[in-house]
Amino acid sequence: MAGKYNMKRASVSQVRYHFSEVERLLEQGEEIEITKRGRVIAHLVPVTPAPPKTWPDFLARLWKIYGNKVLEVSNAELLAWERDRY
């Protein structure tokens, strides 16, 4: 896959039979032009990775809302009460 300008080029058959090389180039951040019979038909562009998903700190929220407060009713009693309501 000889490069022309800064972008690599690969024919459809090269992509089909040497995809591991194309994949390696994409992982390195290379953009690749896909050609068919000498004409460019597509551009393969590496995906920018999404930032890692961070979860809210639920325990900190509970402490902020309730502090050291102890509930007078147990979870089992609350669940039984909810089930009887509906």
FENRABEL-V647657 format. One record per run of one state. SS is the DSSP state (alpha for helix, beta for strand, coil for the rest). FROM is the first residue (numbers start at 1). LEN is the number of residues. Records with the same first field share a line. If there is no record, write none. Layout:
BEGIN
SS=FROM-LEN ; FROM-LEN
END
This chain:
BEGIN
coil=1-2 ; 5-2 ; 18-1 ; 28-4 ; 37-2 ; 45-13 ; 67-8 ; 86-1
beta=3-2 ; 7-5 ; 32-5 ; 39-6
alpha=12-6 ; 19-9 ; 58-9 ; 75-11
END
